[in-house]
Amino acid sequence: MSSTPRRRVRRLVAVVAFAAAASLALSGCLSTLLPASHPTAPPTAAPDTGGVDDALLPFYGQTLTWEACATDGFDCTTVRTPLDWADPGRGELELSVIRHRATGGAPIGSLLTNPGGPGASGISIVRDSLQFMVGERAVQSYDVIGFDPRGVGESTAVRCFDTAGMDAYLYDVPVNPRGSEAWTQELLDAHRGFAEACEANSNGILPYITTENAARDLDLLRGVLGDTKLNYLGYSYGTFLGATYAKLYPDRVGRLVLDGAIDPTTSLLEVSTIQTIGFESALRAYMADCLTTSECPFRGTVDDALADVSTLLKSVDARPLRGSDGRMLGADTLLTAIVFAMYSPGNWTNLSAALSSALEGDPDIAFVLADAYNSRQDGVYLDNQTEAFRAYNCMDYPRGIDPAAEAAAAALIEREAPTFAPYWDGPDPCEVWPHPATGVRGPIVAAGAAPILVVGTTNDPATPYQWAVALAQQLESGILITRVGEGHTGFNKGNACVDAAVNAYLIDGTVPDGDVRCE
């Protein structure tokens, strides 16, 4: 092994954006359980099998059996999908699907959704916060469909560590000094242990957890739901899933909205670099707001305050703080807490409380934020978000980094993201993944597709605005909707201009004359 520390593409960035932005706001939103005698839900339309190869007819021709979910107002079913779309006879996976029927009468059709990740549960976000996900007009007009993609949640899922193992992997503070060769090896060993557990516990599915396969699953869902075209609302990673669908099936594109876009040409090095700079920008915006409030634990200019944050990070890196549950808060977990709060200005007050308490030696509020990011509640992981995230990224992004490009990225981060820069380097966890990547990075044109709306927010830390611009330009039929503001994603975030453009497109089929900028 080289003595030069290898880059760690941190899970701190490039993760479950849309769902993370909602996490703290959604507690206590689960509906009442239905009695066991609740009647079976009405059937869906006949499957659409047009243009499907004979080998896939057993999948596209399956009849769905909808049953009332445990949560009132929703129907649930499962869909069989090929393990390997290149060889449909190799085996099957199961996709878990949830439906909320249109409240305004006869639906336009189905509106399929994805909240991001990769790894976020489309079942839970639709079930627990339907209107937050799609807005009231879509609830009235569409049968809203949530699903857990292959490898995720209630579908056939990637499985790795138990709770104790996940706690150790995500929260343990490294023993060796940051940046040393021993520290690099310590982290690489931890990544290897995680990867080996995923391989051992996932029943052979890891090579098939890819976005291209998930996009083909998306078309299968469209077909078995009886829709001839795909209507789709995808956030964050869900934009890459939707754009991949458009690349594979441009003639089946209906009304697609891609909000918080990912640029499909970006390498993992570019993703990590641009997002790190994006989170630094969001942190500056938070701090400018914080300094105007009496609750802010910092004083002086924004630069003064960020220097104090850097000092705090160095302090907990050297001397981690013990939480009330015995876990130790080091710099990596504190950064996870900070990043979580950057997804939405609604969490900025929570971050102020967390930083104030940490400055006083109490890490518990910071752990609350980090736990929300990691989908951990009351000592239990609510889903397999971390496992699925790693599985998709290690299969989707080609391995290998040019040393000159890495050096240039490090210099750029040092200049543009000085708060995050000391914590950026480390070994790439995909280096020890048990299967080679199969994904390719390149522009998506989707020639011949119907108009596709791409939504970008100007100071989005997780999916920076330039990615939305790039995707809209790549797509032959792309139209850019710009939200000027803070936080991740743009639709249903209080901007009437964005909401009007998206709703007119989704509900009425009205396509903007050109790109739209919403101040």
C-alpha positions in Angstrom: 0.0 0.0 0.0 1.3 3.5 -0.8 2.2 5.7 2.1 0.3 8.5 0.5 -3.2 8.7 2.1 -5.9 7.7 -0.3 -8.9 9.8 -0.7 -12.0 9.0 1.2 -15.2 9.9 -0.7 -17.1 10.7 2.5 -20.6 9.8 3.2 -20.7 13.2 4.8 -21.5 14.5 1.4 -23.5 13.2 -1.6 -26.2 11.6 0.4 -29.9 11.4 1.0 -30.6 15.0 0.5 -34.4 15.5 0.2 -35.2 13.0 2.9 -32.6 14.4 5.3 -34.1 17.8 5.0 -37.4 16.6 6.3 -36.2 14.1 9.0 -36.5 16.2 12.1 -39.8 17.7 11.0 -41.5 14.4 10.4 -41.5 12.7 13.8 -44.9 11.8 15.1 -46.5 11.9 11.7 -47.5 8.2 11.4 -51.1 7.5 11.0 -53.4 5.2 13.0 -53.2 1.5 12.3 -56.1 0.0 10.4 -58.1 -3.0 11.6 -57.2 -6.3 10.0 -60.6 -6.5 8.3 -59.9 -3.4 6.1 -61.0 -4.4 2.6 -58.7 -5.1 -0.3 -57.8 -2.0 -2.3 -59.2 -1.6 -5.9 -57.0 -3.2 -8.6 -54.7 -1.2 -10.8 -55.2 -0.8 -14.5 -54.2 -3.6 -16.8 -50.4 -3.9 -17.3 -48.8 -2.1 -20.2 -46.7 -4.7 -22.0 -46.2 -2.8 -25.3 -42.8 -3.2 -26.9 -41.5 -5.6 -24.2 -39.2 -8.5 -25.1 -40.7 -11.9 -24.6 -38.3 -12.8 -21.9 -39.6 -9.9 -19.8 -43.3 -10.6 -20.3 -43.6 -12.7 -17.1 -42.5 -9.5 -15.2 -44.4 -6.8 -17.2 -47.5 -9.0 -17.4 -47.8 -9.6 -13.6 -51.1 -8.6 -12.0 -50.7 -6.6 -8.8 -52.6 -7.5 -5.7 -53.1 -4.3 -3.7 -53.9 -4.6 0.0 -54.6 -1.8 2.5 -51.4 -0.8 4.2 -51.1 -0.6 8.0 -51.3 3.2 7.6 -54.7 4.5 6.8 -55.3 5.8 3.3 -52.6 3.9 1.5 -52.5 0.7 -0.5 -49.4 -1.6 -0.6 -48.2 -4.3 -3.0 -45.0 -6.0 -4.1 -43.6 -6.3 -7.7 -41.2 -9.0 -8.9 -38.3 -7.8 -10.9 -35.3 -9.5 -12.6 -32.2 -9.8 -10.4 -30.2 -9.2 -13.6 -31.9 -7.3 -16.4 -29.3 -8.7 -18.8 -30.3 -12.2 -17.9 -33.9 -12.2 -16.6 -33.8 -16.0 -15.9 -31.0 -15.6 -13.3 -33.4 -14.8 -10.4 -35.8 -12.3 -9.0 -35.9 -9.4 -6.5 -38.9 -8.0 -4.8 -39.9 -4.3 -4.9 -42.1 -2.9 -2.2 -44.6 -0.3 -3.5 -47.1 2.1 -1.8 -50.0 4.0 -3.4 -52.1 6.9 -2.4 -55.1 7.2 -4.7 -56.0 10.6 -6.2 -58.3 12.5 -3.9 -59.9 14.6 -6.6 -61.6 12.0 -8.7 -60.3 10.2 -11.8 -56.5 10.4 -11.7 -54.3 11.7 -14.5 -52.3 8.5 -14.0 -49.6 7.4 -11.7 -46.9 9.8 -10.4 -43.9 7.8 -9.3 -41.5 9.4 -6.9 -38.0 9.0 -5.5 -36.7 11.0 -2.5 -32.9 10.7 -3.2 -30.0 8.9 -1.7 -29.2 6.6 -3.2 -30.8 4.6 -0.3 -33.7 6.8 0.9 -37.0 4.9 1.3 -39.7 6.0 -1.1 -42.2 4.0 1.0 -41.6 5.9 4.2 -41.5 9.4 2.7 -44.8 8.9 0.8 -46.4 7.3 3.8 -45.3 9.7 6.4 -45.2 13.0 4.5 -47.1 12.8 1.3 -47.9 16.4 0.7 -44.3 17.4 1.6 -43.2 15.0 -1.1 -45.4 16.0 -4.0 -47.7 18.9 -3.0 -51.5 19.1 -2.6 -52.3 19.5 -6.2 -50.5 16.3 -7.2 -52.2 14.5 -4.3 -55.6 15.5 -5.8 -54.7 14.7 -9.4 -52.5 11.6 -9.3 -52.2 8.1 -7.8 -49.0 8.9 -6.0 -46.6 5.9 -6.0 -43.7 5.5 -3.6 -41.4 2.5 -3.8 -38.1 1.3 -2.3 -35.6 0.7 -5.1 -33.8 -2.5 -5.3 -31.4 -2.9 -2.4 -33.4 -0.4 -0.2 -35.6 -0.7 2.8 -38.7 -2.9 2.4 -37.6 -4.2 -1.0 -35.0 -6.9 -1.3 -32.3 -5.1 0.6 -28.6 -4.8 1.1 -27.7 -6.0 4.6 -24.4 -5.4 6.3 -23.8 -4.8 10.1 -26.1 -5.2 13.1 -26.8 -2.1 15.2 -23.6 -2.4 17.3 -21.5 -2.8 14.2 -23.1 0.2 12.5 -22.5 2.3 15.6 -18.9 1.4 15.6 -18.5 2.0 11.9 -20.3 5.4 11.8 -19.3 6.9 15.2 -16.1 5.3 16.5 -13.2 7.8 16.7 -10.0 6.6 15.0 -7.3 5.6 17.3 -4.4 6.8 15.1 -3.5 10.4 14.3 -5.5 11.9 11.5 -3.6 11.8 8.2 -1.0 9.3 9.3 -0.4 6.0 7.4 -1.7 4.1 10.4 -4.9 6.2 10.3 -5.3 5.5 6.6 -4.9 1.8 7.2 -7.3 1.9 10.2 -10.1 3.4 8.1 -9.4 1.1 5.2 -9.7 -1.9 7.5 -13.0 -0.5 8.7 -14.3 -0.1 5.2 -13.2 -3.6 4.3 -15.0 -5.0 7.3 -18.2 -3.2 6.3 -17.9 -4.4 2.7 -17.3 -8.0 3.7 -20.3 -7.9 6.0 -22.4 -6.5 3.1 -21.2 -9.3 0.8 -21.9 -12.0 3.4 -25.4 -10.8 4.4 -26.9 -9.6 1.1 -27.6 -12.9 -0.6 -25.6 -12.2 -3.8 -27.4 -9.0 -4.9 -24.5 -6.5 -4.6 -23.4 -6.7 -8.3 -26.9 -5.8 -9.4 -27.5 -2.8 -7.2 -27.0 -0.2 -9.9 -28.9 2.9 -11.1 -29.3 1.4 -14.6 -31.0 -1.7 -13.1 -33.1 0.6 -10.9 -34.1 2.6 -13.9 -35.2 -0.5 -15.6 -37.2 -1.4 -12.5 -38.8 2.0 -12.8 -40.1 1.1 -16.3 -41.4 -2.2 -15.0 -43.4 -0.3 -12.3 -44.8 2.0 -15.0 -45.8 -1.0 -17.0 -47.5 -3.0 -14.2 -49.3 0.1 -13.1 -50.8 0.3 -16.5 -49.3 3.7 -17.6 -48.1 4.0 -21.1 -45.8 6.9 -20.1 -43.8 7.6 -17.0 -44.8 10.6 -14.8 -42.1 11.0 -12.2 -40.9 13.4 -9.5 -37.4 12.7 -8.4 -35.2 14.6 -5.9 -31.4 14.7 -5.5 -30.1 11.2 -6.5 -33.7 10.6 -7.8 -32.8 13.0 -10.6 -30.0 10.7 -11.7 -32.4 7.8 -11.6 -35.0 9.8 -13.6 -32.4 11.0 -16.1 -31.1 7.4 -16.6 -34.7 6.3 -17.2 -35.0 9.0 -19.9 -31.7 7.8 -21.5 -33.0 4.2 -21.6 -36.6 4.9 -22.5 -36.9 8.4 -24.1 -40.1 7.4 -25.9 -41.8 6.5 -22.6 -41.1 9.8 -20.9 -44.3 11.5 -19.8 -44.0 14.4 -17.3 -40.6 14.2 -15.5 -39.5 16.7 -12.8 -35.9 16.4 -11.7 -35.3 18.6 -8.6 -31.9 19.1 -7.0 -30.2 17.7 -10.0 -27.0 15.6 -10.3 -24.8 16.1 -13.3 -24.3 12.6 -14.8 -20.9 13.5 -16.2 -19.3 14.1 -12.8 -16.7 11.7 -11.4 -16.8 10.8 -7.7 -13.8 13.1 -7.1 -15.7 16.0 -8.7 -18.8 15.1 -6.7 -16.9 15.2 -3.4 -15.1 18.4 -4.3 -18.0 20.4 -5.5 -20.3 19.3 -2.6 -17.6 20.0 0.0 -17.4 23.6 -1.4 -21.2 23.7 -1.5 -21.5 22.8 2.2 -18.9 25.5 3.0 -21.0 28.0 1.1 -24.1 26.9 3.0 -22.3 27.1 6.3 -21.3 30.7 5.5 -25.0 31.5 4.8 -26.0 29.8 8.1 -23.4 31.8 10.0 -24.4 35.1 8.5 -27.9 34.4 9.7 -26.8 33.0 13.1 -24.8 36.2 13.9 -28.0 38.2 13.7 -29.7 36.2 16.5 -29.3 36.3 20.2 -29.0 32.4 20.3 -25.9 32.4 18.2 -22.8 31.2 20.2 -20.5 33.1 17.9 -19.5 36.8 17.6 -17.7 39.0 15.1 -17.7 38.6 11.4 -18.6 35.5 9.5 -14.9 34.7 9.0 -14.3 35.1 12.7 -17.2 32.8 13.5 -16.1 30.1 11.0 -12.6 30.3 12.5 -14.2 29.5 15.9 -16.0 26.5 14.3 -12.7 25.3 12.9 -11.2 25.6 16.4 -14.1 23.6 17.8 -13.6 20.9 15.2 -9.9 20.7 16.0 -10.7 20.5 19.7 -13.1 17.6 19.5 -10.8 15.9 17.0 -8.0 15.9 19.6 -10.3 15.4 22.7 -13.6 13.8 21.7 -16.7 14.6 23.9 -18.5 11.8 25.7 -22.3 11.8 25.2 -24.9 10.7 27.7 -25.1 7.3 26.0 -21.4 6.8 26.1 -20.6 7.5 22.5 -17.7 9.8 21.7 -18.2 12.9 19.5 -15.2 13.4 17.3 -14.7 15.9 14.4 -16.2 13.5 11.8 -19.5 13.1 13.7 -19.7 16.8 14.5 -19.2 17.5 10.8 -22.0 15.1 10.0 -24.3 17.1 12.3 -23.3 20.3 10.6 -23.9 18.9 7.2 -27.3 17.6 8.2 -28.4 21.0 9.2 -27.2 22.5 6.0 -29.9 20.7 4.0 -32.6 23.0 5.2 -32.6 26.5 6.8 -35.3 25.1 9.1 -32.6 23.2 10.9 -30.3 26.2 11.5 -31.6 26.9 15.0 -30.9 23.2 15.9 -27.4 23.6 14.7 -26.9 26.8 16.8 -28.1 24.8 19.8 -25.8 21.9 19.0 -22.7 24.1 18.5 -23.4 26.1 21.6 -23.7 22.9 23.7 -20.6 21.4 22.2 -18.7 24.5 23.1 -19.8 23.9 26.6 -18.6 20.2 26.5 -22.1 18.6 25.9 -22.3 16.7 22.6 -25.9 15.3 22.9 -27.6 17.8 20.5 -24.9 17.2 17.9 -25.6 13.5 18.2 -29.3 14.1 17.6 -28.4 15.8 14.3 -25.9 13.2 13.3 -28.3 10.5 14.2 -31.0 12.1 12.0 -28.6 12.1 9.1 -27.8 8.4 9.7 -31.4 7.5 10.2 -30.7 6.4 13.8 -33.4 6.9 16.4 -33.4 5.7 20.1 -30.4 3.6 19.4 -32.0 1.8 16.4 -31.3 2.3 12.7 -34.7 2.9 11.0 -33.5 1.7 7.5 -30.5 0.6 5.5 -29.8 4.0 4.0 -26.0 3.7 4.7 -25.7 0.2 3.2 -27.7 1.0 0.1 -25.9 4.3 -0.4 -22.5 2.5 -0.4 -23.7 -0.3 -2.7 -25.0 2.0 -5.4 -22.1 4.4 -5.4 -19.5 1.7 -5.5 -21.2 0.2 -8.5 -22.2 3.4 -10.3 -18.9 5.3 -10.2 -15.8 4.0 -12.0 -12.8 3.5 -9.8 -9.5 5.3 -10.2 -8.4 8.8 -9.6 -5.7 10.7 -11.5 -3.1 12.0 -8.9 -2.9 15.3 -10.6 -6.7 15.8 -10.5 -6.7 14.8 -6.8 -4.0 17.3 -6.0 -5.9 20.0 -7.8 -9.1 19.1 -6.0 -7.3 19.2 -2.6 -5.9 22.7 -3.4 -9.3 23.9 -4.5 -11.0 22.7 -1.3 -8.2 24.2 0.9 -8.9 27.5 -0.7 -12.7 27.4 -1.1 -13.8 25.2 1.9 -11.2 25.8 4.7 -13.6 24.6 7.4 -14.1 21.2 5.8 -10.6 20.8 4.2 -8.8 19.2 7.1 -11.4 16.4 7.2 -11.7 15.6 3.5 -8.9 13.1 2.8 -8.8 9.4 3.5 -9.2 6.1 1.8 -11.9 5.5 -0.7 -14.4 2.9 0.8 -15.2 1.6 -2.7 -11.5 0.6 -3.1 -12.4 -2.5 -1.0 -15.9 -3.2 -2.4 -16.2 -6.8 -3.4 -17.4 -6.1 -7.0 -16.0 -3.9 -9.8 -18.0 -0.8 -10.8 -20.1 -1.2 -13.9 -21.5 2.4 -14.2 -20.2 4.9 -16.7 -20.2 8.7 -16.4 -21.3 10.8 -19.3 -23.9 13.3 -20.6 -27.5 12.2 -20.9 -29.3 13.6 -23.9 -32.5 11.5 -24.0 -33.0 12.4 -27.7 -36.7 12.4 -28.6 -38.0 12.6 -25.0 -40.9 14.8 -24.1 -40.0 18.1 -22.2 -38.3 17.4 -18.8 -38.2 20.0 -16.0 -34.9 20.4 -14.1 -35.1 22.4 -10.9 -32.0 23.9 -9.2 -31.5 26.1 -6.1 -28.7 28.6 -6.3 -27.1 27.8 -2.9 -28.0 24.1 -2.7 -25.1 22.5 -0.8 -25.8 18.9 -1.6 -26.5 19.2 -5.4 -24.9 22.5 -6.3 -26.8 24.7 -8.8 -24.2 24.2 -11.6 -25.3 20.5 -11.8 -28.9 21.5 -12.6 -27.6 23.9 -15.3 -25.5 21.1 -16.7 -28.2 18.5 -16.8 -30.8 20.9 -18.3 -28.3 21.7 -21.0 -27.4 18.1 -21.7 -31.1 16.9 -22.0 -32.4 17.6 -25.5 -35.7 18.6 -24.0 -34.5 20.0 -20.7 -36.0 23.2 -19.2 -34.3 24.8 -16.2 -36.3 26.1 -13.3 -34.1 28.2 -11.0 -34.9 28.8 -7.4 -32.9 31.6 -5.9 -32.3 30.7 -2.3 -30.9 28.4 0.4 -31.3 24.7 1.1 -31.7 21.6 -0.9 -34.2 21.2 -3.7 -36.7 23.8 -4.9 -40.2 22.5 -5.4 -42.7 22.7 -2.5 -40.2 24.8 -0.4 -42.3 28.0 -0.2 -41.4 29.6 -3.6 -44.7 30.3 -5.3 -43.0 30.8 -8.7 -41.3 27.4 -8.6 -44.4 25.7 -7.4 -46.6 27.3 -10.1 -44.3 26.2 -12.9 -44.0 22.6 -11.6 -47.7 22.2 -10.9 -48.7 23.6 -14.2 -46.5 21.1 -15.9 -47.4 18.1 -13.8 -51.1 18.8 -13.5 -52.0 20.6 -16.7 -49.2 19.5 -19.0 -48.2 23.2 -19.5 -44.5 23.4 -20.6 -42.7 26.7 -19.9 -41.8 28.7 -23.0 -38.2 28.6 -21.8 -36.0 28.5 -18.7 -37.6 30.2 -15.6 -35.8 32.1 -12.8 -37.7 32.4 -9.5 -36.4 35.0 -7.1 
